[in-house]
Amino acid sequence: MEQSSATVSPSVAVIVVAAGSGSRLGLDRPKAFVEIAGRSILSRAMDAVLGISEPVELVVVVPAAEMTATDAALAPLGLDYVAVAGGDTRQGSVTAGLEVLSSAIEVVLVHDAARAFTPTAVFEAVIASVRANGHGAIPGLPVTDTIKALGDDGGIHQTVDRSSLRAVQTPQGFPRAQLDDAYARATTDATDDAALVRDAGYPVELVPGDARSFKITTPDDLERAEDLLRRAAASVPSFRTGMGVDAHAFAPASEQVELWLAGLHWPGEGGLSGHSDGDVVAHAICDALLGAAGLGDLGSRFGTSDPSLAGAHGSVFLERTRAILADAGFTVGNVSVQLIGNRPRFAPRKTEADALLSQLLGAPVSVSATTTDGLGYAGRGEGLTALATALVYRV
């Protein structure tokens, strides 16, 4: 369902730091733009952000010379983001990201793009901890190796008790005011945001990290990333299913809005309210397809803040959704839709609608319609609802 502008104003921001040179990889371009199995590290780092269950304000900090490459890498994902040029240090890059945040932001997460496989659950655990406790939260894992401390002569000085040690990761999250204050007061460069916040006198606690959140730094790390993708692909079923729901009210007759439904124009019928054309069938299909592939939903992919979608027809959403799935390695199997409402009479144009939608998605689509015997807003003729189920295949 399309989200109104009142519901999508985020209070959480994610700053993705991707301005490093990646010299230890030994390649000829910045690390974030190195590809792993056909997608850049930066692009893969966005998957977890897309999965967050609430709208977030996204800032991507990249090398000044890579602005065009950033847009090319992220355009297929349909993200709303702000790209800014990074500084000479990580601290300078985070500062650049903080400077462009909107005033409504209350919680800030700082994430290294090099940790491209961090699960969404880690982001949400950090957000929940910051909100619940009012201070910083960082993910970390117990240290499993035996740790030795060396003396000035290079010899082993002692064995360190590892029970109190943790290997920390990102995203690191903080109340916005505390992070701003910590950066304003910083006098030394730091590679860890939590260290600056602690130095400023604010508490920081640990939440469980994830082994998949390793940092890609060396050629060996690239091999590990490729192996992770191979194993993940092998463990995922070749097909996945999803469900989508959309509802829109009919616009007042005085507005003389045309009705577009299932990709078709319905002359003489009053139209639906919405930022776009309100095509509930097309929107429900998009939600079902995106959900099946684990690629977000209609609201996160096609927000009402995008002026290019004002009045856009359902075919635009369907074609873009199909492209998003293709970029992520999925193809559409089939879609079934149930339209609920007492007008228009859908049956005479079912064959036409099925053919058009099937052509747009390159897969069979079947739409059926029913009424509610006068029950509810659909039965009273106040609007329409559509329920869609979709099957997608991993290519």
TORKOL-4160 file (C-alpha; in steps of 0.2 Angstrom, whole numbers, padded with zeros to 4 digits, m for minus):
395
<pt num="1" X="0000" Y="0000" Z="0000"/>
<pt num="2" X="0006" Y="0017" Z="m0004"/>
<pt num="3" X="0012" Y="0026" Z="0012"/>
<pt num="4" X="0007" Y="0044" Z="0016"/>
<pt num="5" X="0020" Y="0057" Z="0018"/>
<pt num="6" X="0015" Y="0058" Z="0037"/>
<pt num="7" X="0020" Y="0040" Z="0040"/>
<pt num="8" X="0036" Y="0039" Z="0031"/>
<pt num="9" X="0046" Y="0053" Z="0039"/>
<pt num="10" X="0060" Y="0043" Z="0048"/>
<pt num="11" X="0067" Y="0046" Z="0065"/>
<pt num="12" X="0082" Y="0034" Z="0062"/>
<pt num="13" X="0096" Y="0038" Z="0050"/>
<pt num="14" X="0109" Y="0025" Z="0043"/>
<pt num="15" X="0126" Y="0033" Z="0038"/>
<pt num="16" X="0135" Y="0020" Z="0027"/>
<pt num="17" X="0154" Y="0024" Z="0027"/>
<pt num="18" X="0161" Y="0019" Z="0010"/>
<pt num="19" X="0175" Y="0031" Z="0007"/>
<pt num="20" X="0190" Y="0020" Z="0010"/>
<pt num="21" X="0203" Y="0017" Z="m0003"/>
<pt num="22" X="0204" Y="m0002" Z="0001"/>
<pt num="23" X="0223" Y="m0002" Z="m0003"/>
<pt num="24" X="0225" Y="m0019" Z="0006"/>
<pt num="25" X="0214" Y="m0027" Z="m0007"/>
<pt num="26" X="0227" Y="m0023" Z="m0019"/>
<pt num="27" X="0215" Y="m0018" Z="m0033"/>
<pt num="28" X="0213" Y="m0002" Z="m0044"/>
<pt num="29" X="0198" Y="0005" Z="m0036"/>
<pt num="30" X="0190" Y="0010" Z="m0019"/>
<pt num="31" X="0185" Y="m0005" Z="m0010"/>
<pt num="32" X="0166" Y="m0001" Z="m0009"/>
<pt num="33" X="0165" Y="m0002" Z="m0028"/>
<pt num="34" X="0174" Y="m0019" Z="m0030"/>
<pt num="35" X="0161" Y="m0032" Z="m0036"/>
<pt num="36" X="0157" Y="m0049" Z="m0028"/>
<pt num="37" X="0147" Y="m0061" Z="m0039"/>
<pt num="38" X="0141" Y="m0046" Z="m0050"/>
<pt num="39" X="0137" Y="m0033" Z="m0037"/>
<pt num="40" X="0148" Y="m0021" Z="m0028"/>
<pt num="41" X="0151" Y="m0022" Z="m0010"/>
<pt num="42" X="0142" Y="m0005" Z="m0008"/>
<pt num="43" X="0127" Y="m0012" Z="m0016"/>
<pt num="44" X="0127" Y="m0028" Z="m0006"/>
<pt num="45" X="0128" Y="m0018" Z="0010"/>
<pt num="46" X="0111" Y="m0010" Z="0006"/>
<pt num="47" X="0102" Y="m0026" Z="0007"/>
<pt num="48" X="0101" Y="m0026" Z="0026"/>
<pt num="49" X="0096" Y="m0007" Z="0026"/>
<pt num="50" X="0081" Y="m0012" Z="0014"/>
<pt num="51" X="0075" Y="m0025" Z="0026"/>
<pt num="52" X="0073" Y="m0013" Z="0041"/>
<pt num="53" X="0055" Y="m0013" Z="0046"/>
<pt num="54" X="0053" Y="0006" Z="0047"/>
<pt num="55" X="0058" Y="0020" Z="0035"/>
<pt num="56" X="0076" Y="0026" Z="0038"/>
<pt num="57" X="0085" Y="0041" Z="0031"/>
<pt num="58" X="0100" Y="0034" Z="0022"/>
<pt num="59" X="0117" Y="0044" Z="0019"/>
<pt num="60" X="0131" Y="0036" Z="0009"/>
<pt num="61" X="0148" Y="0043" Z="0011"/>
<pt num="62" X="0159" Y="0039" Z="m0004"/>
<pt num="63" X="0175" Y="0046" Z="m0012"/>
<pt num="64" X="0172" Y="0062" Z="m0021"/>
<pt num="65" X="0177" Y="0055" Z="m0037"/>
<pt num="66" X="0165" Y="0040" Z="m0036"/>
<pt num="67" X="0148" Y="0050" Z="m0035"/>
<pt num="68" X="0143" Y="0044" Z="m0053"/>
<pt num="69" X="0148" Y="0026" Z="m0048"/>
<pt num="70" X="0138" Y="0027" Z="m0033"/>
<pt num="71" X="0122" Y="0031" Z="m0042"/>
<pt num="72" X="0126" Y="0017" Z="m0055"/>
<pt num="73" X="0128" Y="0005" Z="m0041"/>
<pt num="74" X="0112" Y="0010" Z="m0031"/>
<pt num="75" X="0100" Y="0015" Z="m0044"/>
<pt num="76" X="0094" Y="m0004" Z="m0047"/>
<pt num="77" X="0089" Y="m0005" Z="m0029"/>
<pt num="78" X="0077" Y="0010" Z="m0030"/>
<pt num="79" X="0083" Y="0018" Z="m0014"/>
<pt num="80" X="0081" Y="0036" Z="m0007"/>
<pt num="81" X="0098" Y="0041" Z="m0001"/>
<pt num="82" X="0109" Y="0056" Z="0000"/>
<pt num="83" X="0127" Y="0054" Z="m0006"/>
<pt num="84" X="0141" Y="0065" Z="0001"/>
<pt num="85" X="0160" Y="0065" Z="m0002"/>
<pt num="86" X="0170" Y="0058" Z="0012"/>
<pt num="87" X="0185" Y="0065" Z="0022"/>
<pt num="88" X="0203" Y="0060" Z="0023"/>
<pt num="89" X="0199" Y="0049" Z="0038"/>
<pt num="90" X="0184" Y="0038" Z="0044"/>
<pt num="91" X="0180" Y="0051" Z="0057"/>
<pt num="92" X="0180" Y="0065" Z="0044"/>
<pt num="93" X="0168" Y="0054" Z="0033"/>
<pt num="94" X="0156" Y="0051" Z="0047"/>
<pt num="95" X="0156" Y="0070" Z="0051"/>
<pt num="96" X="0152" Y="0073" Z="0033"/>
<pt num="97" X="0137" Y="0061" Z="0035"/>
<pt num="98" X="0131" Y="0069" Z="0051"/>
<pt num="99" X="0131" Y="0086" Z="0043"/>
<pt num="100" X="0117" Y="0082" Z="0031"/>
<pt num="101" X="0105" Y="0073" Z="0042"/>
<pt num="102" X="0088" Y="0081" Z="0044"/>
<pt num="103" X="0082" Y="0088" Z="0060"/>
<pt num="104" X="0069" Y="0075" Z="0063"/>
<pt num="105" X="0082" Y="0061" Z="0066"/>
<pt num="106" X="0084" Y="0055" Z="0084"/>
<pt num="107" X="0094" Y="0039" Z="0082"/>
<pt num="108" X="0109" Y="0037" Z="0071"/>
<pt num="109" X="0117" Y="0021" Z="0065"/>
<pt num="110" X="0135" Y="0021" Z="0057"/>
<pt num="111" X="0139" Y="0006" Z="0047"/>
<pt num="112" X="0154" Y="0001" Z="0037"/>
<pt num="113" X="0150" Y="m0004" Z="0019"/>
<pt num="114" X="0164" Y="m0016" Z="0020"/>
<pt num="115" X="0153" Y="m0026" Z="0032"/>
<pt num="116" X="0142" Y="m0030" Z="0017"/>
<pt num="117" X="0133" Y="m0046" Z="0024"/>
<pt num="118" X="0128" Y="m0039" Z="0041"/>
<pt num="119" X="0110" Y="m0046" Z="0043"/>
<pt num="120" X="0095" Y="m0034" Z="0045"/>
<pt num="121" X="0092" Y="m0041" Z="0063"/>
<pt num="122" X="0108" Y="m0033" Z="0069"/>
<pt num="123" X="0102" Y="m0016" Z="0063"/>
<pt num="124" X="0086" Y="m0018" Z="0071"/>
<pt num="125" X="0093" Y="m0025" Z="0088"/>
<pt num="126" X="0104" Y="m0009" Z="0089"/>
<pt num="127" X="0090" Y="0003" Z="0085"/>
<pt num="128" X="0079" Y="m0006" Z="0098"/>
<pt num="129" X="0093" Y="m0005" Z="0111"/>
<pt num="130" X="0096" Y="0014" Z="0108"/>
<pt num="131" X="0078" Y="0018" Z="0110"/>
<pt num="132" X="0075" Y="0007" Z="0125"/>
<pt num="133" X="0091" Y="0013" Z="0135"/>
<pt num="134" X="0094" Y="0030" Z="0129"/>
<pt num="135" X="0112" Y="0027" Z="0125"/>
<pt num="136" X="0124" Y="0020" Z="0112"/>
<pt num="137" X="0123" Y="0001" Z="0107"/>
<pt num="138" X="0136" Y="m0008" Z="0097"/>
<pt num="139" X="0136" Y="m0026" Z="0091"/>
<pt num="140" X="0150" Y="m0038" Z="0095"/>
<pt num="141" X="0155" Y="m0056" Z="0096"/>
<pt num="142" X="0165" Y="m0066" Z="0110"/>
<pt num="143" X="0184" Y="m0068" Z="0105"/>
<pt num="144" X="0187" Y="m0086" Z="0102"/>
<pt num="145" X="0206" Y="m0086" Z="0099"/>
<pt num="146" X="0218" Y="m0086" Z="0113"/>
<pt num="147" X="0225" Y="m0068" Z="0115"/>
<pt num="148" X="0243" Y="m0065" Z="0120"/>
<pt num="149" X="0250" Y="m0048" Z="0126"/>
<pt num="150" X="0268" Y="m0044" Z="0121"/>
<pt num="151" X="0282" Y="m0035" Z="0130"/>
<pt num="152" X="0293" Y="m0022" Z="0124"/>
<pt num="153" X="0306" Y="m0035" Z="0119"/>
<pt num="154" X="0293" Y="m0044" Z="0107"/>
<pt num="155" X="0291" Y="m0059" Z="0119"/>
<pt num="156" X="0275" Y="m0065" Z="0126"/>
<pt num="157" X="0271" Y="m0055" Z="0142"/>
<pt num="158" X="0255" Y="m0063" Z="0147"/>
<pt num="159" X="0239" Y="m0073" Z="0141"/>
<pt num="160" X="0224" Y="m0061" Z="0141"/>
<pt num="161" X="0208" Y="m0067" Z="0149"/>
<pt num="162" X="0197" Y="m0067" Z="0134"/>
<pt num="163" X="0181" Y="m0070" Z="0144"/>
<pt num="164" X="0179" Y="m0051" Z="0145"/>
<pt num="165" X="0184" Y="m0047" Z="0127"/>
<pt num="166" X="0173" Y="m0044" Z="0112"/>
<pt num="167" X="0176" Y="m0041" Z="0094"/>
<pt num="168" X="0165" Y="m0026" Z="0089"/>
<pt num="169" X="0156" Y="m0023" Z="0073"/>
<pt num="170" X="0145" Y="m0011" Z="0065"/>
<pt num="171" X="0132" Y="m0004" Z="0064"/>
<pt num="172" X="0135" Y="0006" Z="0079"/>
<pt num="173" X="0120" Y="0016" Z="0085"/>
<pt num="174" X="0118" Y="0031" Z="0096"/>
<pt num="175" X="0105" Y="0045" Z="0101"/>
<pt num="176" X="0108" Y="0058" Z="0088"/>
<pt num="177" X="0112" Y="0072" Z="0101"/>
<pt num="178" X="0125" Y="0061" Z="0110"/>
<pt num="179" X="0134" Y="0057" Z="0094"/>
<pt num="180" X="0134" Y="0075" Z="0088"/>
<pt num="181" X="0141" Y="0080" Z="0104"/>
<pt num="182" X="0155" Y="0067" Z="0104"/>
<pt num="183" X="0160" Y="0072" Z="0087"/>
<pt num="184" X="0160" Y="0090" Z="0091"/>
<pt num="185" X="0171" Y="0087" Z="0106"/>
<pt num="186" X="0183" Y="0075" Z="0098"/>
<pt num="187" X="0202" Y="0080" Z="0098"/>
<pt num="188" X="0210" Y="0064" Z="0091"/>
<pt num="189" X="0205" Y="0053" Z="0076"/>
<pt num="190" X="0196" Y="0037" Z="0080"/>
<pt num="191" X="0191" Y="0022" Z="0069"/>
<pt num="192" X="0177" Y="0018" Z="0081"/>
<pt num="193" X="0162" Y="0029" Z="0085"/>
<pt num="194" X="0159" Y="0021" Z="0102"/>
<pt num="195" X="0176" Y="0026" Z="0108"/>
<pt num="196" X="0172" Y="0044" Z="0104"/>
<pt num="197" X="0155" Y="0043" Z="0112"/>
<pt num="198" X="0163" Y="0035" Z="0128"/>
<pt num="199" X="0176" Y="0048" Z="0129"/>
<pt num="200" X="0163" Y="0061" Z="0129"/>
<pt num="201" X="0155" Y="0053" Z="0144"/>
<pt num="202" X="0141" Y="0043" Z="0137"/>
<pt num="203" X="0138" Y="0025" Z="0141"/>
<pt num="204" X="0138" Y="0012" Z="0127"/>
<pt num="205" X="0132" Y="m0006" Z="0128"/>
<pt num="206" X="0135" Y="m0022" Z="0118"/>
<pt num="207" X="0121" Y="m0031" Z="0108"/>
<pt num="208" X="0125" Y="m0048" Z="0100"/>
<pt num="209" X="0134" Y="m0047" Z="0083"/>
<pt num="210" X="0134" Y="m0059" Z="0069"/>
<pt num="211" X="0148" Y="m0069" Z="0061"/>
<pt num="212" X="0142" Y="m0064" Z="0044"/>
<pt num="213" X="0146" Y="m0046" Z="0048"/>
<pt num="214" X="0165" Y="m0048" Z="0045"/>
<pt num="215" X="0174" Y="m0034" Z="0037"/>
<pt num="216" X="0181" Y="m0036" Z="0019"/>
<pt num="217" X="0199" Y="m0030" Z="0020"/>
<pt num="218" X="0210" Y="m0042" Z="0012"/>
<pt num="219" X="0210" Y="m0054" Z="m0004"/>
<pt num="220" X="0206" Y="m0068" Z="0008"/>
<pt num="221" X="0191" Y="m0059" Z="0014"/>
<pt num="222" X="0184" Y="m0057" Z="m0004"/>
<pt num="223" X="0186" Y="m0076" Z="m0005"/>
<pt num="224" X="0177" Y="m0078" Z="0011"/>
<pt num="225" X="0163" Y="m0067" Z="0004"/>
<pt num="226" X="0161" Y="m0077" Z="m0012"/>
<pt num="227" X="0160" Y="m0093" Z="m0002"/>
<pt num="228" X="0147" Y="m0086" Z="0009"/>
<pt num="229" X="0136" Y="m0081" Z="m0006"/>
<pt num="230" X="0139" Y="m0099" Z="m0014"/>
<pt num="231" X="0133" Y="m0107" Z="0002"/>
<pt num="232" X="0119" Y="m0095" Z="0004"/>
<pt num="233" X="0112" Y="m0098" Z="m0013"/>
<pt num="234" X="0114" Y="m0117" Z="m0011"/>
<pt num="235" X="0103" Y="m0116" Z="0005"/>
<pt num="236" X="0089" Y="m0106" Z="m0002"/>
<pt num="237" X="0075" Y="m0115" Z="m0011"/>
<pt num="238" X="0074" Y="m0112" Z="m0029"/>
<pt num="239" X="0057" Y="m0104" Z="m0027"/>
<pt num="240" X="0049" Y="m0092" Z="m0015"/>
<pt num="241" X="0031" Y="m0086" Z="m0012"/>
<pt num="242" X="0025" Y="m0069" Z="m0006"/>
<pt num="243" X="0008" Y="m0060" Z="m0002"/>
<pt num="244" X="0004" Y="m0042" Z="m0005"/>
<pt num="245" X="m0011" Y="m0032" Z="0000"/>
<pt num="246" X="m0017" Y="m0014" Z="m0006"/>
<pt num="247" X="m0032" Y="m0003" Z="m0003"/>
<pt num="248" X="m0037" Y="0014" Z="m0009"/>
<pt num="249" X="m0053" Y="0024" Z="m0007"/>
<pt num="250" X="m0062" Y="0031" Z="m0021"/>
<pt num="251" X="m0058" Y="0049" Z="m0025"/>
<pt num="252" X="m0073" Y="0062" Z="m0022"/>
<pt num="253" X="m0083" Y="0063" Z="m0038"/>
<pt num="254" X="m0079" Y="0082" Z="m0039"/>
<pt num="255" X="m0061" Y="0078" Z="m0042"/>
<pt num="256" X="m0065" Y="0069" Z="m0058"/>
<pt num="257" X="m0051" Y="0056" Z="m0056"/>
<pt num="258" X="m0050" Y="0043" Z="m0069"/>
<pt num="259" X="m0050" Y="0024" Z="m0064"/>
<pt num="260" X="m0035" Y="0014" Z="m0068"/>
<pt num="261" X="m0036" Y="m0004" Z="m0062"/>
<pt num="262" X="m0026" Y="m0020" Z="m0067"/>
<pt num="263" X="m0016" Y="m0008" Z="m0078"/>
<pt num="264" X="m0032" Y="m0004" Z="m0088"/>
<pt num="265" X="m0041" Y="0012" Z="m0090"/>
<pt num="266" X="m0060" Y="0011" Z="m0085"/>
<pt num="267" X="m0069" Y="0025" Z="m0095"/>
<pt num="268" X="m0084" Y="0032" Z="m0085"/>
<pt num="269" X="m0079" Y="0025" Z="m0068"/>
<pt num="270" X="m0073" Y="0036" Z="m0054"/>
<pt num="271" X="m0055" Y="0034" Z="m0049"/>
<pt num="272" X="m0045" Y="0030" Z="m0033"/>
<pt num="273" X="m0036" Y="0042" Z="m0022"/>
<pt num="274" X="m0017" Y="0040" Z="m0021"/>
<pt num="275" X="0000" Y="0048" Z="m0025"/>
<pt num="276" X="0000" Y="0037" Z="m0041"/>
<pt num="277" X="m0015" Y="0031" Z="m0050"/>
<pt num="278" X="m0021" Y="0021" Z="m0035"/>
<pt num="279" X="m0021" Y="0004" Z="m0045"/>
<pt num="280" X="m0023" Y="m0008" Z="m0031"/>
<pt num="281" X="m0021" Y="m0023" Z="m0042"/>
<pt num="282" X="m0004" Y="m0018" Z="m0048"/>
<pt num="283" X="0002" Y="m0012" Z="m0031"/>
<pt num="284" X="m0003" Y="m0028" Z="m0022"/>
<pt num="285" X="0006" Y="m0038" Z="m0035"/>
<pt num="286" X="0022" Y="m0027" Z="m0032"/>
<pt num="287" X="0021" Y="m0030" Z="m0014"/>
<pt num="288" X="0019" Y="m0049" Z="m0016"/>
<pt num="289" X="0034" Y="m0050" Z="m0028"/>
<pt num="290" X="0045" Y="m0039" Z="m0017"/>
<pt num="291" X="0040" Y="m0049" Z="m0002"/>
<pt num="292" X="0043" Y="m0066" Z="m0010"/>
<pt num="293" X="0061" Y="m0060" Z="m0015"/>
<pt num="294" X="0065" Y="m0052" Z="0002"/>
<pt num="295" X="0067" Y="m0035" Z="m0006"/>
<pt num="296" X="0057" Y="m0024" Z="0004"/>
<pt num="297" X="0039" Y="m0018" Z="m0001"/>
<pt num="298" X="0030" Y="m0005" Z="m0011"/>
<pt num="299" X="0032" Y="0009" Z="0002"/>
<pt num="300" X="0051" Y="0007" Z="0004"/>
<pt num="301" X="0054" Y="0005" Z="m0014"/>
<pt num="302" X="0042" Y="0018" Z="m0021"/>
<pt num="303" X="0039" Y="0031" Z="m0008"/>
<pt num="304" X="0028" Y="0046" Z="m0010"/>
<pt num="305" X="0042" Y="0057" Z="m0009"/>
<pt num="306" X="0047" Y="0052" Z="m0027"/>
<pt num="307" X="0039" Y="0066" Z="m0039"/>
<pt num="308" X="0042" Y="0055" Z="m0054"/>
<pt num="309" X="0028" Y="0043" Z="m0047"/>
<pt num="310" X="0015" Y="0056" Z="m0045"/>
<pt num="311" X="0000" Y="0050" Z="m0055"/>
<pt num="312" X="0011" Y="0035" Z="m0062"/>
<pt num="313" X="0001" Y="0020" Z="m0069"/>
<pt num="314" X="0002" Y="0003" Z="m0062"/>
<pt num="315" X="0013" Y="m0003" Z="m0077"/>
<pt num="316" X="0027" Y="0008" Z="m0071"/>
<pt num="317" X="0027" Y="0000" Z="m0054"/>
<pt num="318" X="0026" Y="m0017" Z="m0062"/>
<pt num="319" X="0040" Y="m0015" Z="m0074"/>
<pt num="320" X="0052" Y="m0007" Z="m0061"/>
<pt num="321" X="0048" Y="m0021" Z="m0049"/>
<pt num="322" X="0052" Y="m0034" Z="m0062"/>
<pt num="323" X="0068" Y="m0025" Z="m0065"/>
<pt num="324" X="0072" Y="m0025" Z="m0046"/>
<pt num="325" X="0069" Y="m0044" Z="m0045"/>
<pt num="326" X="0080" Y="m0047" Z="m0060"/>
<pt num="327" X="0094" Y="m0037" Z="m0053"/>
<pt num="328" X="0093" Y="m0048" Z="m0037"/>
<pt num="329" X="0093" Y="m0064" Z="m0047"/>
<pt num="330" X="0074" Y="m0068" Z="m0047"/>
<pt num="331" X="0062" Y="m0071" Z="m0060"/>
<pt num="332" X="0043" Y="m0071" Z="m0059"/>
<pt num="333" X="0034" Y="m0088" Z="m0059"/>
<pt num="334" X="0016" Y="m0083" Z="m0058"/>
<pt num="335" X="0004" Y="m0071" Z="m0049"/>
<pt num="336" X="m0014" Y="m0073" Z="m0043"/>
<pt num="337" X="m0024" Y="m0058" Z="m0037"/>
<pt num="338" X="m0041" Y="m0057" Z="m0029"/>
<pt num="339" X="m0050" Y="m0040" Z="m0031"/>
<pt num="340" X="m0063" Y="m0035" Z="m0018"/>
<pt num="341" X="m0076" Y="m0022" Z="m0022"/>
<pt num="342" X="m0093" Y="m0019" Z="m0029"/>
<pt num="343" X="m0087" Y="m0009" Z="m0044"/>
<pt num="344" X="m0082" Y="m0009" Z="m0058"/>
<pt num="345" X="m0089" Y="m0025" Z="m0066"/>
<pt num="346" X="m0072" Y="m0034" Z="m0068"/>
<pt num="347" X="m0077" Y="m0050" Z="m0077"/>
<pt num="348" X="m0080" Y="m0043" Z="m0094"/>
<pt num="349" X="m0062" Y="m0036" Z="m0095"/>
<pt num="350" X="m0053" Y="m0051" Z="m0085"/>
<pt num="351" X="m0045" Y="m0058" Z="m0100"/>
<pt num="352" X="m0039" Y="m0041" Z="m0106"/>
<pt num="353" X="m0032" Y="m0038" Z="m0089"/>
<pt num="354" X="m0024" Y="m0055" Z="m0087"/>
<pt num="355" X="m0015" Y="m0053" Z="m0104"/>
<pt num="356" X="m0008" Y="m0036" Z="m0100"/>
<pt num="357" X="m0002" Y="m0040" Z="m0083"/>
<pt num="358" X="0006" Y="m0056" Z="m0089"/>
<pt num="359" X="0015" Y="m0047" Z="m0103"/>
<pt num="360" X="0022" Y="m0034" Z="m0091"/>
<pt num="361" X="0029" Y="m0047" Z="m0079"/>
<pt num="362" X="0034" Y="m0060" Z="m0092"/>
<pt num="363" X="0024" Y="m0073" Z="m0082"/>
<pt num="364" X="0006" Y="m0079" Z="m0080"/>
<pt num="365" X="m0005" Y="m0067" Z="m0070"/>
<pt num="366" X="m0023" Y="m0071" Z="m0065"/>
<pt num="367" X="m0035" Y="m0059" Z="m0058"/>
<pt num="368" X="m0052" Y="m0063" Z="m0051"/>
<pt num="369" X="m0065" Y="m0052" Z="m0042"/>
<pt num="370" X="m0078" Y="m0053" Z="m0029"/>
<pt num="371" X="m0089" Y="m0042" Z="m0018"/>
<pt num="372" X="m0092" Y="m0042" Z="0001"/>
<pt num="373" X="m0112" Y="m0043" Z="0000"/>
<pt num="374" X="m0112" Y="m0025" Z="0006"/>
<pt num="375" X="m0101" Y="m0027" Z="0021"/>
<pt num="376" X="m0087" Y="m0015" Z="0025"/>
<pt num="377" X="m0080" Y="0000" Z="0015"/>
<pt num="378" X="m0078" Y="m0010" Z="m0001"/>
<pt num="379" X="m0096" Y="m0016" Z="0001"/>
<pt num="380" X="m0102" Y="0001" Z="0003"/>
<pt num="381" X="m0093" Y="0007" Z="m0013"/>
<pt num="382" X="m0080" Y="0018" Z="m0003"/>
<pt num="383" X="m0065" Y="0009" Z="m0011"/>
<pt num="384" X="m0056" Y="m0006" Z="m0017"/>
<pt num="385" X="m0044" Y="m0019" Z="m0010"/>
<pt num="386" X="m0033" Y="m0032" Z="m0019"/>
<pt num="387" X="m0024" Y="m0047" Z="m0012"/>
<pt num="388" X="m0010" Y="m0055" Z="m0022"/>
<pt num="389" X="0000" Y="m0070" Z="m0020"/>
<pt num="390" X="0016" Y="m0072" Z="m0030"/>
<pt num="391" X="0029" Y="m0086" Z="m0034"/>
<pt num="392" X="0046" Y="m0081" Z="m0039"/>
<pt num="393" X="0061" Y="m0092" Z="m0044"/>
<pt num="394" X="0080" Y="m0089" Z="m0041"/>
<pt num="395" X="0088" Y="m0088" Z="m0058"/>
